[in-house]
């Protein structure tokens, strides 16, 4: 809880978060993710001193420890691939995919994102 508080997070159950996502109009889901991702610049700078690929990956690994998604990184066909799975439903995938695109863009990267109802695959 101390770490959550330091990072500015609120404690919320998955069920409550899912219900909030269901209240958001479809066309606003991606905007929510993009705005959340853009706001990570301060966190990345504070934690790493620079907005780099390494800082983004470290942040995603840290966030995965809160249990909202699982993080798996591998090299597939000469490309780095990160698979992030969750159990929050397809509406969260829209938010999460837009968030990831925005966070990687902070580091000057525009990876290929592939989504399913329960995962986002990032290839760079």
N, CA, C and O atoms as a GROMACS GRO file, in nm:
protein
  496
    1UNK      N    1   0.081  -0.120   0.000
    1UNK     CA    2   0.000   0.000   0.000
    1UNK      C    3   0.085   0.127   0.000
    1UNK      O    4   0.047   0.228  -0.059
    2UNK      N    5   0.199   0.121   0.065
    2UNK     CA    6   0.287   0.238   0.069
    2UNK      C    7   0.337   0.269  -0.072
    2UNK      O    8   0.338   0.385  -0.113
    3UNK      N    9   0.377   0.167  -0.146
    3UNK     CA   10   0.423   0.188  -0.283
    3UNK      C   11   0.311   0.243  -0.370
    3UNK      O   12   0.334   0.333  -0.451
    4UNK      N   13   0.192   0.190  -0.355
    4UNK     CA   14   0.078   0.242  -0.431
    4UNK      C   15   0.056   0.390  -0.402
    4UNK      O   16   0.037   0.470  -0.494
    5UNK      N   17   0.061   0.425  -0.276
    5UNK     CA   18   0.041   0.564  -0.237
    5UNK      C   19   0.150   0.653  -0.294
    5UNK      O   20   0.122   0.763  -0.342
    6UNK      N   21   0.275   0.608  -0.287
    6UNK     CA   22   0.386   0.686  -0.341
    6UNK      C   23   0.372   0.710  -0.490
    6UNK      O   24   0.410   0.815  -0.542
    7UNK      N   25   0.316   0.610  -0.560
    7UNK     CA   26   0.301   0.621  -0.705
    7UNK      C   27   0.171   0.692  -0.745
    7UNK      O   28   0.146   0.712  -0.864
    8UNK      N   29   0.088   0.729  -0.647
    8UNK     CA   30  -0.034   0.800  -0.676
    8UNK      C   31  -0.150   0.713  -0.719
    8UNK      O   32  -0.245   0.762  -0.780
    9UNK      N   33  -0.144   0.584  -0.689
    9UNK     CA   34  -0.251   0.491  -0.726
    9UNK      C   35  -0.356   0.481  -0.618
    9UNK      O   36  -0.330   0.509  -0.501
   10UNK      N   37  -0.475   0.442  -0.659
   10UNK     CA   38  -0.582   0.409  -0.567
   10UNK      C   39  -0.599   0.259  -0.567
   10UNK      O   40  -0.582   0.194  -0.670
   11UNK      N   41  -0.632   0.202  -0.454
   11UNK     CA   42  -0.660   0.060  -0.446
   11UNK      C   43  -0.803   0.038  -0.497
   11UNK      O   44  -0.896   0.105  -0.452
   12UNK      N   45  -0.818  -0.055  -0.591
   12UNK     CA   46  -0.948  -0.081  -0.650
   12UNK      C   47  -0.953  -0.227  -0.694
   12UNK      O   48  -0.854  -0.281  -0.743
   13UNK      N   49  -1.066  -0.289  -0.676
   13UNK     CA   50  -1.079  -0.428  -0.720
   13UNK      C   51  -1.099  -0.433  -0.871
   13UNK      O   52  -1.141  -0.335  -0.933
   14UNK      N   53  -1.069  -0.547  -0.928
   14UNK     CA   54  -1.089  -0.567  -1.072
   14UNK      C   55  -1.237  -0.551  -1.108
   14UNK      O   56  -1.270  -0.492  -1.212
   15UNK      N   57  -1.324  -0.602  -1.023
   15UNK     CA   58  -1.468  -0.593  -1.052
   15UNK      C   59  -1.513  -0.447  -1.060
   15UNK      O   60  -1.591  -0.411  -1.148
   16UNK      N   61  -1.465  -0.364  -0.969
   16UNK     CA   62  -1.501  -0.222  -0.971
   16UNK      C   63  -1.442  -0.156  -1.096
   16UNK      O   64  -1.510  -0.078  -1.162
   17UNK      N   65  -1.318  -0.187  -1.128
   17UNK     CA   66  -1.254  -0.127  -1.246
   17UNK      C   67  -1.330  -0.167  -1.373
   17UNK      O   68  -1.354  -0.083  -1.460
   18UNK      N   69  -1.367  -0.295  -1.383
   18UNK     CA   70  -1.446  -0.341  -1.498
   18UNK      C   71  -1.577  -0.262  -1.509
   18UNK      O   72  -1.617  -0.221  -1.618
   19UNK      N   73  -1.642  -0.240  -1.395
   19UNK     CA   74  -1.769  -0.166  -1.400
   19UNK      C   75  -1.746  -0.022  -1.444
   19UNK      O   76  -1.828   0.032  -1.518
   20UNK      N   77  -1.636   0.041  -1.402
   20UNK     CA   78  -1.604   0.176  -1.449
   20UNK      C   79  -1.580   0.176  -1.600
   20UNK      O   80  -1.628   0.264  -1.671
   21UNK      N   81  -1.505   0.077  -1.648
   21UNK     CA   82  -1.480   0.070  -1.792
   21UNK      C   83  -1.610   0.056  -1.870
   21UNK      O   84  -1.622   0.111  -1.980
   22UNK      N   85  -1.705  -0.015  -1.816
   22UNK     CA   86  -1.833  -0.032  -1.884
   22UNK      C   87  -1.914   0.097  -1.891
   22UNK      O   88  -2.004   0.109  -1.974
   23UNK      N   89  -1.883   0.194  -1.806
   23UNK     CA   90  -1.953   0.323  -1.806
   23UNK      C   91  -1.894   0.420  -1.908
   23UNK      O   92  -1.958   0.521  -1.941
   24UNK      N   93  -1.776   0.392  -1.958
   24UNK     CA   94  -1.708   0.482  -2.051
   24UNK      C   95  -1.753   0.450  -2.192
   24UNK      O   96  -1.751   0.334  -2.233
   25UNK      N   97  -1.792   0.552  -2.268
   25UNK     CA   98  -1.831   0.528  -2.407
   25UNK      C   99  -1.715   0.465  -2.486
   25UNK      O  100  -1.598   0.495  -2.462
   26UNK      N  101  -1.749   0.378  -2.580
   26UNK     CA  102  -1.648   0.306  -2.659
   26UNK      C  103  -1.543   0.399  -2.719
   26UNK      O  104  -1.424   0.370  -2.716
   27UNK      N  105  -1.588   0.512  -2.773
   27UNK     CA  106  -1.496   0.602  -2.842
   27UNK      C  107  -1.400   0.675  -2.746
   27UNK      O  108  -1.305   0.739  -2.791
   28UNK      N  109  -1.424   0.666  -2.616
   28UNK     CA  110  -1.338   0.732  -2.518
   28UNK      C  111  -1.236   0.638  -2.454
   28UNK      O  112  -1.146   0.684  -2.384
   29UNK      N  113  -1.249   0.508  -2.476
   29UNK     CA  114  -1.159   0.411  -2.412
   29UNK      C  115  -1.014   0.433  -2.452
   29UNK      O  116  -0.925   0.440  -2.366
   30UNK      N  117  -0.988   0.444  -2.583
   30UNK     CA  118  -0.850   0.463  -2.630
   30UNK      C  119  -0.794   0.596  -2.580
   30UNK      O  120  -0.676   0.605  -2.546
   31UNK      N  121  -0.879   0.699  -2.576
   31UNK     CA  122  -0.834   0.829  -2.526
   31UNK      C  123  -0.790   0.819  -2.380
   31UNK      O  124  -0.690   0.880  -2.341
   32UNK      N  125  -0.863   0.743  -2.301
   32UNK     CA  126  -0.825   0.720  -2.162
   32UNK      C  127  -0.685   0.658  -2.154
   32UNK      O  128  -0.602   0.704  -2.076
   33UNK      N  129  -0.660   0.556  -2.234
   33UNK     CA  130  -0.529   0.490  -2.235
   33UNK      C  131  -0.418   0.582  -2.282
   33UNK      O  132  -0.310   0.585  -2.223
   34UNK      N  133  -0.444   0.658  -2.389
   34UNK     CA  134  -0.342   0.751  -2.440
   34UNK      C  135  -0.307   0.856  -2.335
   34UNK      O  136  -0.189   0.884  -2.313
   35UNK      N  137  -0.407   0.912  -2.271
   35UNK     CA  138  -0.382   1.014  -2.168
   35UNK      C  139  -0.304   0.956  -2.050
   35UNK      O  140  -0.215   1.021  -1.997
   36UNK      N  141  -0.338   0.835  -2.011
   36UNK     CA  142  -0.267   0.770  -1.901
   36UNK      C  143  -0.121   0.747  -1.940
   36UNK      O  144  -0.030   0.771  -1.859
   37UNK      N  145  -0.098   0.702  -2.061
   37UNK     CA  146   0.038   0.678  -2.108
   37UNK      C  147   0.122   0.805  -2.115
   37UNK      O  148   0.238   0.805  -2.077
   38UNK      N  149   0.061   0.912  -2.165
   38UNK     CA  150   0.134   1.039  -2.175
   38UNK      C  151   0.175   1.091  -2.038
   38UNK      O  152   0.278   1.159  -2.026
   39UNK      N  153   0.096   1.060  -1.936
   39UNK     CA  154   0.128   1.110  -1.802
   39UNK      C  155   0.241   1.033  -1.735
   39UNK      O  156   0.287   1.071  -1.627
   40UNK      N  157   0.288   0.926  -1.797
   40UNK     CA  158   0.398   0.846  -1.741
   40UNK      C  159   0.533   0.915  -1.754
   40UNK      O  160   0.630   0.870  -1.692
   41UNK      N  161   0.542   1.022  -1.832
   41UNK     CA  162   0.672   1.086  -1.851
   41UNK      C  163   0.736   1.128  -1.719
   41UNK      O  164   0.856   1.110  -1.700
   42UNK      N  165   0.658   1.184  -1.631
   42UNK     CA  166   0.710   1.228  -1.501
   42UNK      C  167   0.761   1.110  -1.419
   42UNK      O  168   0.868   1.117  -1.358
   43UNK      N  169   0.685   1.001  -1.419
   43UNK     CA  170   0.724   0.882  -1.344
   43UNK      C  171   0.853   0.824  -1.401
   43UNK      O  172   0.944   0.790  -1.325
   44UNK      N  173   0.862   0.814  -1.533
   44UNK     CA  174   0.982   0.758  -1.596
   44UNK      C  175   1.104   0.843  -1.567
   44UNK      O  176   1.211   0.791  -1.536
   45UNK      N  177   1.089   0.974  -1.576
   45UNK     CA  178   1.201   1.063  -1.548
   45UNK      C  179   1.243   1.055  -1.401
   45UNK      O  180   1.362   1.053  -1.370
   46UNK      N  181   1.145   1.051  -1.313
   46UNK     CA  182   1.177   1.046  -1.170
   46UNK      C  183   1.247   0.916  -1.133
   46UNK      O  184   1.340   0.916  -1.052
   47UNK      N  185   1.203   0.807  -1.191
   47UNK     CA  186   1.257   0.678  -1.153
   47UNK      C  187   1.389   0.647  -1.225
   47UNK      O  188   1.478   0.586  -1.166
   48UNK      N  189   1.402   0.688  -1.350
   48UNK     CA  190   1.519   0.647  -1.429
   48UNK      C  191   1.609   0.761  -1.473
   48UNK      O  192   1.723   0.738  -1.514
   49UNK      N  193   1.560   0.883  -1.465
   49UNK     CA  194   1.643   0.996  -1.507
   49UNK      C  195   1.635   1.025  -1.656
   49UNK      O  196   1.685   1.128  -1.701
   50UNK      N  197   1.572   0.936  -1.732
   50UNK     CA  198   1.558   0.955  -1.876
   50UNK      C  199   1.443   0.867  -1.924
   50UNK      O  200   1.408   0.766  -1.862
   51UNK      N  201   1.385   0.908  -2.035
   51UNK     CA  202   1.278   0.827  -2.094
   51UNK      C  203   1.340   0.743  -2.205
   51UNK      O  204   1.360   0.790  -2.317
   52UNK      N  205   1.370   0.619  -2.171
   52UNK     CA  206   1.434   0.527  -2.263
   52UNK      C  207   1.353   0.398  -2.272
   52UNK      O  208   1.260   0.376  -2.194
   53UNK      N  209   1.390   0.313  -2.367
   53UNK     CA  210   1.325   0.182  -2.376
   53UNK      C  211   1.342   0.107  -2.246
   53UNK      O  212   1.246   0.046  -2.197
   54UNK      N  213   1.460   0.109  -2.189
   54UNK     CA  214   1.485   0.039  -2.063
   54UNK      C  215   1.396   0.090  -1.951
   54UNK      O  216   1.346   0.011  -1.871
   55UNK      N  217   1.375   0.222  -1.945
   55UNK     CA  218   1.288   0.280  -1.842
   55UNK      C  219   1.144   0.236  -1.862
   55UNK      O  220   1.074   0.205  -1.765
   56UNK      N  221   1.098   0.231  -1.986
   56UNK     CA  222   0.962   0.186  -2.016
   56UNK      C  223   0.945   0.041  -1.975
   56UNK      O  224   0.846   0.005  -1.911
   57UNK      N  225   1.040  -0.043  -2.011
   57UNK     CA  226   1.030  -0.186  -1.978
   57UNK      C  227   1.034  -0.208  -1.827
   57UNK      O  228   0.961  -0.291  -1.773
   58UNK      N  229   1.120  -0.133  -1.758
   58UNK     CA  230   1.125  -0.142  -1.612
   58UNK      C  231   0.991  -0.102  -1.550
   58UNK      O  232   0.944  -0.167  -1.456
   59UNK      N  233   0.930   0.002  -1.603
   59UNK     CA  234   0.801   0.047  -1.551
   59UNK      C  235   0.693  -0.060  -1.573
   59UNK      O  236   0.612  -0.086  -1.484
   60UNK      N  237   0.693  -0.122  -1.691
   60UNK     CA  238   0.594  -0.226  -1.718
   60UNK      C  239   0.614  -0.348  -1.628
   60UNK      O  240   0.518  -0.407  -1.580
   61UNK      N  241   0.740  -0.383  -1.605
   61UNK     CA  242   0.768  -0.495  -1.513
   61UNK      C  243   0.717  -0.463  -1.372
   61UNK      O  244   0.658  -0.548  -1.305
   62UNK      N  245   0.742  -0.340  -1.328
   62UNK     CA  246   0.696  -0.298  -1.196
   62UNK      C  247   0.543  -0.301  -1.189
   62UNK      O  248   0.486  -0.354  -1.094
   63UNK      N  249   0.478  -0.243  -1.288
   63UNK     CA  250   0.332  -0.240  -1.288
   63UNK      C  251   0.271  -0.380  -1.291
   63UNK      O  252   0.165  -0.404  -1.233
   64UNK      N  253   0.338  -0.473  -1.358
   64UNK     CA  254   0.285  -0.610  -1.364
   64UNK      C  255   0.285  -0.675  -1.225
   64UNK      O  256   0.206  -0.766  -1.200
   65UNK      N  257   0.371  -0.629  -1.138
   65UNK     CA  258   0.376  -0.685  -1.002
   65UNK      C  259   0.251  -0.654  -0.920
   65UNK      O  260   0.225  -0.719  -0.818
   66UNK      N  261   0.174  -0.554  -0.963
   66UNK     CA  262   0.049  -0.521  -0.894
   66UNK      C  263  -0.062  -0.618  -0.931
   66UNK      O  264  -0.168  -0.615  -0.869
   67UNK      N  265  -0.039  -0.703  -1.030
   67UNK     CA  266  -0.135  -0.808  -1.062
   67UNK      C  267  -0.241  -0.774  -1.164
   67UNK      O  268  -0.331  -0.854  -1.187
   68UNK      N  269  -0.234  -0.658  -1.227
   68UNK     CA  270  -0.335  -0.622  -1.327
   68UNK      C  271  -0.308  -0.691  -1.460
   68UNK      O  272  -0.400  -0.710  -1.539
   69UNK      N  273  -0.184  -0.727  -1.485
   69UNK     CA  274  -0.149  -0.801  -1.607
   69UNK      C  275  -0.021  -0.879  -1.581
   69UNK      O  276   0.056  -0.847  -1.491
   70UNK      N  277   0.000  -0.983  -1.662
   70UNK     CA  278   0.125  -1.058  -1.653
   70UNK      C  279   0.216  -1.011  -1.766
   70UNK      O  280   0.169  -0.969  -1.872
   71UNK      N  281   0.346  -1.018  -1.743
   71UNK     CA  282   0.446  -0.965  -1.836
   71UNK      C  283   0.542  -1.077  -1.872
   71UNK      O  284   0.603  -1.139  -1.785
   72UNK      N  285   0.555  -1.102  -2.002
   72UNK     CA  286   0.649  -1.204  -2.050
   72UNK      C  287   0.724  -1.146  -2.170
   72UNK      O  288   0.663  -1.100  -2.266
   73UNK      N  289   0.857  -1.149  -2.164
   73UNK     CA  290   0.940  -1.096  -2.270
   73UNK      C  291   1.022  -1.207  -2.330
   73UNK      O  292   1.076  -1.291  -2.258
   74UNK      N  293   1.034  -1.207  -2.464
   74UNK     CA  294   1.112  -1.309  -2.535
   74UNK      C  295   1.156  -1.252  -2.669
   74UNK      O  296   1.105  -1.150  -2.715
   75UNK      N  297   1.251  -1.319  -2.730
   75UNK     CA  298   1.292  -1.284  -2.865
   75UNK      C  299   1.226  -1.385  -2.958
   75UNK      O  300   1.247  -1.506  -2.945
   76UNK      N  301   1.147  -1.336  -3.053
   76UNK     CA  302   1.074  -1.421  -3.147
   76UNK      C  303   1.104  -1.371  -3.288
   76UNK      O  304   1.078  -1.256  -3.321
   77UNK      N  305   1.159  -1.460  -3.371
   77UNK     CA  306   1.193  -1.423  -3.509
   77UNK      C  307   1.276  -1.296  -3.517
   77UNK      O  308   1.246  -1.205  -3.596
   78UNK      N  309   1.380  -1.290  -3.436
   78UNK     CA  310   1.473  -1.177  -3.434
   78UNK      C  311   1.414  -1.047  -3.379
   78UNK      O  312   1.479  -0.943  -3.385
   79UNK      N  313   1.293  -1.052  -3.327
   79UNK     CA  314   1.231  -0.932  -3.271
   79UNK      C  315   1.206  -0.953  -3.123
   79UNK      O  316   1.171  -1.063  -3.079
   80UNK      N  317   1.223  -0.846  -3.046
   80UNK     CA  318   1.185  -0.851  -2.906
   80UNK      C  319   1.033  -0.847  -2.899
   80UNK      O  320   0.968  -0.767  -2.966
   81UNK      N  321   0.979  -0.934  -2.818
   81UNK     CA  322   0.834  -0.944  -2.805
   81UNK      C  323   0.795  -0.945  -2.658
   81UNK      O  324   0.854  -1.017  -2.578
   82UNK      N  325   0.697  -0.865  -2.625
   82UNK     CA  326   0.644  -0.862  -2.490
   82UNK      C  327   0.497  -0.900  -2.499
   82UNK      O  328   0.420  -0.840  -2.574
   83UNK      N  329   0.461  -1.000  -2.422
   83UNK     CA  330   0.322  -1.043  -2.415
   83UNK      C  331   0.269  -1.007  -2.278
   83UNK      O  332   0.325  -1.045  -2.176
   84UNK      N  333   0.159  -0.932  -2.278
   84UNK     CA  334   0.097  -0.893  -2.152
   84UNK      C  335  -0.049  -0.940  -2.155
   84UNK      O  336  -0.128  -0.898  -2.239
   85UNK      N  337  -0.081  -1.027  -2.061
   85UNK     CA  338  -0.215  -1.083  -2.056
   85UNK      C  339  -0.287  -1.033  -1.930
   85UNK      O  340  -0.224  -0.999  -1.830
   86UNK      N  341  -0.418  -1.029  -1.938
   86UNK     CA  342  -0.499  -0.979  -1.827
   86UNK      C  343  -0.634  -1.051  -1.827
   86UNK      O  344  -0.667  -1.124  -1.921
   87UNK      N  345  -0.710  -1.030  -1.721
   87UNK     CA  346  -0.843  -1.090  -1.712
   87UNK      C  347  -0.951  -0.984  -1.695
   87UNK      O  348  -1.054  -1.009  -1.632
   88UNK      N  349  -0.927  -0.866  -1.750
   88UNK     CA  350  -1.019  -0.754  -1.733
   88UNK      C  351  -1.113  -0.733  -1.851
   88UNK      O  352  -1.195  -0.641  -1.849
   89UNK      N  353  -1.102  -0.815  -1.954
   89UNK     CA  354  -1.195  -0.806  -2.066
   89UNK      C  355  -1.146  -0.720  -2.180
   89UNK      O  356  -1.045  -0.649  -2.169
   90UNK      N  357  -1.221  -0.726  -2.291
   90UNK     CA  358  -1.179  -0.656  -2.413
   90UNK      C  359  -1.177  -0.504  -2.401
   90UNK      O  360  -1.100  -0.438  -2.471
   91UNK      N  361  -1.259  -0.447  -2.315
   91UNK     CA  362  -1.257  -0.301  -2.300
   91UNK      C  363  -1.124  -0.256  -2.238
   91UNK      O  364  -1.070  -0.151  -2.274
   92UNK      N  365  -1.073  -0.336  -2.146
   92UNK     CA  366  -0.942  -0.303  -2.089
   92UNK      C  367  -0.833  -0.317  -2.194
   92UNK      O  368  -0.736  -0.240  -2.193
   93UNK      N  369  -0.845  -0.413  -2.285
   93UNK     CA  370  -0.746  -0.428  -2.391
   93UNK      C  371  -0.735  -0.300  -2.473
   93UNK      O  372  -0.625  -0.260  -2.510
   94UNK      N  373  -0.847  -0.236  -2.501
   94UNK     CA  374  -0.846  -0.110  -2.577
   94UNK      C  375  -0.769  -0.004  -2.499
   94UNK      O  376  -0.683   0.065  -2.555
   95UNK      N  377  -0.800   0.011  -2.372
   95UNK     CA  378  -0.732   0.109  -2.287
   95UNK      C  379  -0.583   0.077  -2.276
   95UNK      O  380  -0.499   0.165  -2.291
   96UNK      N  381  -0.553  -0.049  -2.249
   96UNK     CA  382  -0.415  -0.092  -2.226
   96UNK      C  383  -0.330  -0.079  -2.353
   96UNK      O  384  -0.215  -0.036  -2.347
   97UNK      N  385  -0.387  -0.115  -2.468
   97UNK     CA  386  -0.314  -0.101  -2.594
   97UNK      C  387  -0.280   0.044  -2.624
   97UNK      O  388  -0.168   0.074  -2.667
   98UNK      N  389  -0.376   0.134  -2.602
   98UNK     CA  390  -0.351   0.277  -2.625
   98UNK      C  391  -0.249   0.331  -2.526
   98UNK      O  392  -0.165   0.414  -2.561
   99UNK      N  393  -0.257   0.284  -2.401
   99UNK     CA  394  -0.159   0.322  -2.299
   99UNK      C  395  -0.018   0.280  -2.343
   99UNK      O  396   0.076   0.360  -2.338
  100UNK      N  397  -0.005   0.155  -2.386
  100UNK     CA  398   0.127   0.105  -2.425
  100UNK      C  399   0.182   0.181  -2.544
  100UNK      O  400   0.300   0.216  -2.545
  101UNK      N  401   0.100   0.207  -2.645
  101UNK     CA  402   0.146   0.284  -2.761
  101UNK      C  403   0.197   0.421  -2.717
  101UNK      O  404   0.299   0.468  -2.766
  102UNK      N  405   0.126   0.483  -2.625
  102UNK     CA  406   0.162   0.615  -2.577
  102UNK      C  407   0.291   0.613  -2.495
  102UNK      O  408   0.376   0.701  -2.510
  103UNK      N  409   0.307   0.514  -2.409
  103UNK     CA  410   0.427   0.504  -2.327
  103UNK      C  411   0.550   0.476  -2.413
  103UNK      O  412   0.655   0.539  -2.393
  104UNK      N  413   0.540   0.385  -2.507
  104UNK     CA  414   0.653   0.357  -2.595
  104UNK      C  415   0.687   0.480  -2.680
  104UNK      O  416   0.804   0.506  -2.708
  105UNK      N  417   0.585   0.556  -2.721
  105UNK     CA  418   0.609   0.678  -2.800
  105UNK      C  419   0.690   0.781  -2.720
  105UNK      O  420   0.768   0.856  -2.777
  106UNK      N  421   0.671   0.784  -2.588
  106UNK     CA  422   0.752   0.874  -2.504
  106UNK      C  423   0.901   0.846  -2.522
  106UNK      O  424   0.983   0.937  -2.514
  107UNK      N  425   0.934   0.719  -2.547
  107UNK     CA  426   1.074   0.680  -2.566
  107UNK      C  427   1.113   0.684  -2.714
  107UNK      O  428   1.221   0.638  -2.751
  108UNK      N  429   1.025   0.738  -2.798
  108UNK     CA  430   1.054   0.749  -2.941
  108UNK      C  431   1.035   0.621  -3.020
  108UNK      O  432   1.086   0.608  -3.130
  109UNK      N  433   0.961   0.527  -2.964
  109UNK     CA  434   0.937   0.398  -3.031
  109UNK      C  435   0.790   0.384  -3.068
  109UNK      O  436   0.701   0.433  -2.998
  110UNK      N  437   0.766   0.317  -3.179
  110UNK     CA  438   0.631   0.290  -3.226
  110UNK      C  439   0.621   0.143  -3.263
  110UNK      O  440   0.619   0.108  -3.382
  111UNK      N  441   0.615   0.057  -3.161
  111UNK     CA  442   0.615  -0.087  -3.187
  111UNK      C  443   0.484  -0.135  -3.248
  111UNK      O  444   0.382  -0.066  -3.242
  112UNK      N  445   0.488  -0.253  -3.306
  112UNK     CA  446   0.368  -0.317  -3.357
  112UNK      C  447   0.291  -0.374  -3.237
  112UNK      O  448   0.348  -0.446  -3.156
  113UNK      N  449   0.163  -0.341  -3.228
  113UNK     CA  450   0.079  -0.393  -3.121
  113UNK      C  451  -0.026  -0.485  -3.181
  113UNK      O  452  -0.093  -0.450  -3.278
  114UNK      N  453  -0.039  -0.602  -3.122
  114UNK     CA  454  -0.143  -0.696  -3.161
  114UNK      C  455  -0.225  -0.724  -3.037
  114UNK      O  456  -0.170  -0.753  -2.930
  115UNK      N  457  -0.358  -0.714  -3.049
  115UNK     CA  458  -0.443  -0.730  -2.933
  115UNK      C  459  -0.541  -0.845  -2.950
  115UNK      O  460  -0.581  -0.881  -3.061
  116UNK      N  461  -0.579  -0.901  -2.837
  116UNK     CA  462  -0.691  -0.996  -2.827
  116UNK      C  463  -0.779  -0.945  -2.713
  116UNK      O  464  -0.751  -0.841  -2.655
  117UNK      N  465  -0.883  -1.016  -2.683
  117UNK     CA  466  -0.972  -0.971  -2.576
  117UNK      C  467  -0.906  -0.974  -2.439
  117UNK      O  468  -0.954  -0.912  -2.345
  118UNK      N  469  -0.793  -1.046  -2.428
  118UNK     CA  470  -0.727  -1.059  -2.297
  118UNK      C  471  -0.576  -1.038  -2.302
  118UNK      O  472  -0.505  -1.079  -2.210
  119UNK      N  473  -0.526  -0.977  -2.409
  119UNK     CA  474  -0.382  -0.957  -2.415
  119UNK      C  475  -0.342  -0.848  -2.514
  119UNK      O  476  -0.418  -0.811  -2.604
  120UNK      N  477  -0.220  -0.799  -2.493
  120UNK     CA  478  -0.155  -0.709  -2.588
  120UNK      C  479  -0.016  -0.764  -2.611
  120UNK      O  480   0.058  -0.790  -2.516
  121UNK      N  481   0.019  -0.781  -2.739
  121UNK     CA  482   0.152  -0.827  -2.778
  121UNK      C  483   0.224  -0.708  -2.840
  121UNK      O  484   0.172  -0.644  -2.932
  122UNK      N  485   0.343  -0.680  -2.791
  122UNK     CA  486   0.424  -0.567  -2.838
  122UNK      C  487   0.547  -0.625  -2.906
  122UNK      O  488   0.620  -0.704  -2.846
  123UNK      N  489   0.570  -0.586  -3.033
  123UNK     CA  490   0.690  -0.630  -3.106
  123UNK      C  491   0.770  -0.508  -3.148
  123UNK      O  492   0.715  -0.413  -3.204
  124UNK      N  493   0.901  -0.512  -3.120
  124UNK     CA  494   0.988  -0.402  -3.161
  124UNK      C  495   1.124  -0.455  -3.202
  124UNK      O  496   1.211  -0.377  -3.239
   0.00000   0.00000   0.00000
